Amino acid sequence: MLSEFNLIERYFTRAPKPAGPVALGVGDDCALLRPFPGMQLAISTDMLVEGRHFLPAADPYKLAHKCLAVNLSDLAAMGARPLAFTLAFALPAAEPTWLAAFSAGLFHLADQYGCELIGGDTTKGPLNICITVFGELPHAQALRRDAAQIGDDIWISGSLGDARLALAGYRDELKLTDAQFADAMVRMHTPTPRIKLGLALRDIAHAAIDISDGLAGDLGHILQRSGVGATLEIDSLPAGPVLATQSTTLQRNFTLTGGDDYELCFTAAPAQRAAVLVAGRLAATPVTRVGRIEADTGLRLIDAQGHPVSIALTSFDHFRTP
């Protein structure tokens, strides 16, 4: 039977890279980071609970990927470069096979972005995983939610809705082929944090947020914090490749209110359109202009012909969404 400290030593302890930002990692009372001169830290925490954020008996390799990816997505939305992260989790049991797969998935993604595990905590209990991630960015260059400006274009990275489509298939809300379900589940289980795009947008975009709870709700945070409104061209929203095979009604609903996309929604001045497209190419990430920021508060929807569209604007809420 693995003890808490055996578990940490066997599956989650690695030596920090000598030239990296981690001066002291796993194994002491605190970790030590050394930010570079002129930089500030960006810090974000996400907790994922079995049965609420991921399915029971989820693949541990993919689960680890998602747990870290959703935190890296927050750094991307701020234009921050990843440095390190902590891991705190409750486990029903210290199962070596599960832990080996989980740690492999965790470090595979962490190594892609140069992000070191520097500490955390473990305990016994229902499966619950909490990651805190640390990034850095130059002073005054953060992409904040409160910086959208009247006249800005609204942009979306990648595509939306396939993760929500996968959940609908899992819940038997609609019928998908085995191939469609498998493709959609990739977006649900292994989202791609848009770190390269966030870095490329530092001097281009005004405001940004990552889309975790649905575009309508997450864009609403930008509008509220910035004291502005917006019009979205709903038929311009980039549907995921599986969702794009479904009805227009379903595409509109899932691109607008579906969650778990972990794409970036950001605003930039119309004069920066060419620069945004270049940033997307440099980051190997498609970007789509989908609306504009306006002085009148609230969110308005129009179709491809410019006609108003009425859709219930809901997003995920931990204490309201079943």
C-alpha positions in Angstrom: 0.0 0.0 0.0 1.4 3.4 -1.0 1.8 6.0 1.7 1.1 9.7 0.9 4.8 10.5 0.7 5.6 7.3 -1.3 2.9 8.4 -3.8 4.4 11.9 -4.2 7.9 10.6 -4.5 7.1 7.9 -7.0 4.7 9.7 -9.4 5.1 13.5 -8.9 8.6 14.4 -8.0 11.1 15.6 -10.7 14.2 17.7 -10.5 13.6 21.4 -11.6 15.4 22.4 -14.8 18.6 24.2 -13.8 18.0 27.3 -15.9 14.3 27.5 -15.4 12.2 29.8 -13.1 11.9 27.1 -10.3 14.5 27.5 -7.6 13.0 24.8 -5.4 10.3 22.4 -6.3 8.5 19.4 -4.7 9.8 18.2 -1.3 9.9 21.2 1.0 7.4 23.4 3.0 7.2 25.9 0.1 8.4 26.0 -3.5 10.6 28.9 -4.6 10.1 30.7 -7.9 12.4 33.3 -9.5 10.4 35.6 -11.8 12.5 37.5 -14.4 13.2 41.2 -13.9 10.4 43.4 -15.2 7.8 40.6 -15.1 4.8 40.0 -12.9 3.1 36.8 -11.8 -0.2 35.6 -13.1 -1.9 33.0 -10.9 -5.1 30.9 -11.4 -6.8 28.0 -9.6 -9.3 25.5 -10.9 -10.9 22.6 -9.0 -12.4 19.7 -10.9 -14.8 17.3 -9.1 -15.8 13.9 -10.3 -19.4 13.8 -11.4 -19.5 17.6 -11.8 -16.6 18.5 -14.1 -15.7 15.1 -15.5 -17.4 11.7 -15.9 -17.0 8.9 -13.3 -14.3 6.4 -14.3 -12.7 9.0 -16.7 -9.5 8.0 -18.4 -6.7 9.2 -15.9 -4.3 10.2 -18.7 -6.9 12.4 -20.4 -8.2 13.6 -17.0 -4.8 14.9 -16.0 -4.5 16.6 -19.4 -7.8 18.4 -18.9 -7.1 19.4 -15.3 -3.9 21.2 -16.3 -5.2 22.4 -19.7 -8.1 24.4 -18.1 -5.6 26.2 -15.9 -3.2 26.9 -18.8 -6.2 28.3 -20.7 -6.6 31.0 -18.0 -2.9 32.0 -18.5 -3.5 32.1 -22.3 -6.4 34.5 -21.7 -4.1 36.9 -19.8 -1.3 36.6 -22.3 0.9 34.9 -19.7 3.7 32.4 -20.2 3.4 29.3 -18.0 6.1 28.8 -15.3 4.9 26.2 -12.8 1.9 24.7 -11.0 0.8 22.9 -7.8 -1.4 19.9 -7.6 -3.8 19.2 -4.6 -6.1 16.2 -4.9 -8.2 13.8 -2.9 -8.1 10.1 -4.0 -10.5 7.3 -3.1 -7.4 5.0 -3.1 -3.7 5.1 -4.0 -4.0 2.9 -7.1 -0.6 2.6 -8.9 -2.0 1.9 -12.4 -4.3 5.0 -12.1 -1.5 7.2 -10.7 1.0 6.1 -13.4 -1.4 7.1 -16.1 -2.5 10.3 -14.5 1.1 11.5 -13.8 2.1 10.6 -17.4 -0.8 12.7 -18.9 0.0 15.5 -16.5 3.7 15.7 -17.3 3.2 15.2 -21.0 1.1 18.4 -21.2 3.3 20.3 -18.7 6.4 19.6 -20.7 4.8 21.0 -23.9 4.5 24.4 -22.2 7.6 24.3 -19.9 5.4 24.3 -16.8 7.0 22.6 -13.7 5.1 20.8 -10.9 6.4 22.5 -7.7 4.2 21.1 -4.9 0.7 20.5 -3.6 -1.1 18.1 -1.3 -2.8 14.7 -1.3 -5.5 13.2 0.9 -8.0 10.4 0.9 -11.6 11.1 -0.2 -13.9 11.4 -3.3 -11.9 12.2 -6.4 -11.3 16.0 -6.4 -8.4 17.6 -8.3 -7.3 21.2 -7.7 -4.4 22.8 -9.7 -3.0 26.3 -9.2 -0.9 27.6 -12.1 1.7 30.3 -12.2 2.7 32.3 -15.2 4.6 35.5 -16.0 4.1 38.5 -18.3 5.5 42.0 -18.6 4.1 44.7 -16.4 1.0 46.4 -17.9 0.6 43.9 -20.8 -2.1 41.6 -19.3 -5.1 41.0 -21.4 -7.8 41.9 -18.8 -11.6 41.5 -18.9 -12.1 45.2 -18.1 -10.3 46.6 -21.1 -12.7 46.2 -24.0 -13.3 49.5 -26.0 -16.3 50.7 -27.9 -15.8 49.9 -31.6 -13.6 46.9 -30.9 -14.1 43.7 -33.0 -14.9 40.5 -31.1 -12.9 37.5 -32.1 -13.0 33.8 -31.3 -10.1 31.3 -31.5 -10.6 27.8 -32.9 -14.1 26.4 -32.9 -16.9 26.1 -30.4 -19.6 23.6 -29.4 -18.1 20.1 -30.0 -17.5 19.5 -26.3 -21.1 20.4 -25.5 -22.2 18.1 -28.3 -20.2 15.2 -26.8 -21.9 15.8 -23.5 -25.3 15.8 -25.2 -24.3 12.4 -26.8 -23.3 11.1 -23.4 -26.6 12.2 -21.9 -28.6 10.7 -24.9 -30.0 14.1 -25.6 -29.4 13.4 -29.3 -28.1 10.6 -31.5 -24.5 10.7 -32.9 -22.7 8.1 -34.9 -19.8 6.4 -33.1 -17.3 8.4 -35.2 -19.0 11.7 -34.4 -19.2 10.9 -30.7 -15.5 9.9 -30.6 -14.4 13.1 -32.4 -16.5 15.3 -30.2 -15.2 13.6 -27.1 -11.6 14.6 -28.0 -12.6 18.2 -27.5 -14.4 17.4 -24.3 -11.5 15.4 -22.7 -8.4 17.0 -24.2 -8.8 20.7 -24.8 -5.9 22.7 -26.3 -4.8 25.7 -24.2 -4.2 28.7 -26.6 -0.9 29.8 -25.0 0.9 30.7 -28.2 -2.1 32.8 -29.3 -2.4 34.6 -26.0 1.3 35.5 -26.1 1.0 36.8 -29.7 -2.0 39.0 -28.8 -0.3 40.9 -26.0 0.3 44.1 -28.0 -2.7 43.6 -30.2 -5.8 42.8 -28.2 -7.5 44.9 -25.6 -9.5 42.4 -23.5 -9.7 38.6 -23.4 -11.3 35.7 -21.6 -11.2 31.9 -22.0 -14.5 30.2 -22.9 -15.1 27.7 -20.2 -18.8 28.2 -19.2 -20.2 29.2 -22.6 -19.5 32.1 -24.9 -22.6 34.1 -23.9 -21.8 34.0 -20.2 -18.0 34.5 -20.6 -18.3 37.4 -23.1 -20.8 38.8 -20.6 -18.0 39.0 -18.0 -16.0 41.2 -20.4 -19.0 43.4 -21.1 -19.9 43.8 -17.4 -16.3 44.5 -16.3 -15.7 46.9 -19.2 -19.1 48.7 -18.9 -20.0 48.1 -22.6 -22.4 46.1 -24.7 -22.0 44.0 -27.9 -23.6 42.6 -31.0 -22.7 39.1 -32.0 -23.2 37.7 -35.5 -24.5 34.4 -34.3 -24.1 32.6 -37.7 -20.4 33.6 -37.8 -19.6 31.7 -34.7 -17.2 28.9 -35.7 -18.9 25.6 -35.0 -16.7 22.6 -34.4 -16.4 20.1 -37.2 -18.8 17.6 -35.6 -21.3 20.3 -34.6 -21.1 21.8 -38.1 -23.0 18.7 -39.4 -26.0 19.4 -37.1 -29.0 21.7 -37.5 -28.6 25.4 -37.5 -30.6 25.6 -34.3 -28.3 23.2 -32.5 -25.2 25.0 -33.9 -26.5 28.4 -32.6 -27.3 27.0 -29.2 -24.1 25.0 -28.6 -21.7 27.6 -30.0 -23.3 30.3 -27.9 -24.1 28.6 -24.6 -22.1 25.3 -24.6 -19.1 25.0 -22.2 -15.8 23.3 -22.0 -14.4 24.9 -25.2 -11.4 26.6 -23.7 -11.0 28.8 -26.7 -10.2 32.5 -26.4 -12.7 35.3 -26.8 -10.9 38.6 -27.3 -11.5 42.2 -28.5 -9.2 44.3 -30.7 -9.5 47.6 -32.6 -10.6 47.3 -36.3 -7.3 48.7 -37.3 -5.7 45.6 -35.8 -7.5 43.1 -38.0 -4.5 42.2 -40.1 -2.3 41.9 -37.0 -4.9 39.5 -35.4 -4.9 37.3 -38.4 -1.0 37.2 -38.4 -1.1 36.3 -34.7 -3.5 33.5 -35.5 -1.2 32.2 -38.2 1.9 32.4 -36.0 0.1 30.5 -33.3 -1.3 27.9 -35.8 -4.8 28.8 -34.5 -7.8 29.9 -36.6 -9.3 33.2 -35.5 -12.8 34.4 -36.5 -14.3 37.9 -36.2 -17.8 37.5 -34.8 -19.1 40.8 -33.6 -18.4 44.3 -32.2 -18.3 46.1 -28.9 -20.9 48.9 -28.5 -21.8 51.6 -26.1 -25.2 50.3 -25.3 -25.0 47.7 -22.5 -26.3 44.1 -23.0 -25.7 41.4 -25.6 -27.6 41.5 -28.9 -27.7 38.7 -31.5 -28.1 39.0 -35.3 -28.2 36.5 -38.1 -26.3 36.5 -41.3 -28.7 39.0 -42.8 -28.5 41.3 -39.8 -31.9 40.4 -38.4 -32.3 40.1 -34.6 -32.2 36.6 -33.2 -33.7 35.6 -29.8 -32.0 32.8 -27.9 -32.1 32.2 -24.1 -28.6 33.3 -23.0 -27.6 30.9 -20.3 -24.2 29.6 -19.2 -22.9 27.0 -16.8 -23.3 27.9 -13.1 -22.1 25.5 -10.4 -25.0 26.2 -8.1 -27.8 26.4 -10.8 -26.8 24.1 -13.6 -27.9 20.5 -12.9 
